[in-house]
Amino acid sequence: MSDLGEIRIALAGVAEQIGSAYQHAGQARARIADAVAVLSGLDGQHSEPLVPVELRRAAEELERGLGLITSGAAAVADIDARL
């Protein structure tokens, strides 16, 4: 196998791992959204908000992470296309 072929195989593996990371992060985003929805729905029964600030921050960081994953996937695709 040529060096170029090995590089393409490595890039394919990286792309697969990035895709998996995006999928897992998407599942985490959905679960955090569900938790926020449940806690927000219970807020009316309590004198203080039930949604922790940290949970909202986690959701924001997850969105930032998804953007970074997307950028990484685009970079890998760009490198592969140039090969």
N, C-alpha and C positions, 0 to 999 in steps of 0.2 A: 504494500500500500504506500502511496506517496505521502509526503508531508502534508500536502494540501488536503488530501483525503482524511488524514488524521485530524487536521484542524477542523474540517467540516463536521466530523463525527463529534469532536469535543464541543463545538458550537451547538450542535443538535442536542447534546446532553444538557448544556447550560440552558438552552431555550426550554427544554422540558422541565428542568428544575424551576426556572422562572415562572413557567405556566402553573406549576404546582403551588408555588408560593403565592401567586395571585389568587388561585382558587381558595387556598386556606385563608388568606387574608379577607377574601370576599365572604367566606362563611363566618369569620370572626365579626366582620362588620354587621352582618345580618343578626347575629346573636346579641351583639351590643345594642343594636337598634331595638330588638325585641325586649331586652332588659330595660332599656330607657322607657319604652312604651308602657310596660307593666308598672314600673315604678312611678311614672308620670300619672298613670291612671289611678294610682293609690294616693297621690299627693293630696287630693281633696279631702281625704279622711284624716289628715295629719296637719299639725300646725306648722311644720317645717317641710321643705322639699325633701323628698326621699332619694332623688337622683344625686349621687355623689358627684362633686365637681371632677374628681379623678376619672369617673366613668365618661364624662363628656370629653375630657382631655384625651382619654384613650381613644375615643372615636375620632377625634381630630388627628391624632398621631397616626392612626390606622389609615385615614384618608391620605395623609402625607406619604405614608409608606406605600400605599397603592400607586400613587403617582410616581414614586421612585422605581417601583417594580416595572411599571409601564415604560418608563424611560429606559430602564435596563434592557427590557425586551426589544425596544426599538433599536437600541445600540447594537445588540447582538444580531438582529435581523439585517441591519445596515452593513455590518462587517461581513456577514454571510453573503449578502448580495454583491458586495465588492469583490469577493473571492471568485 
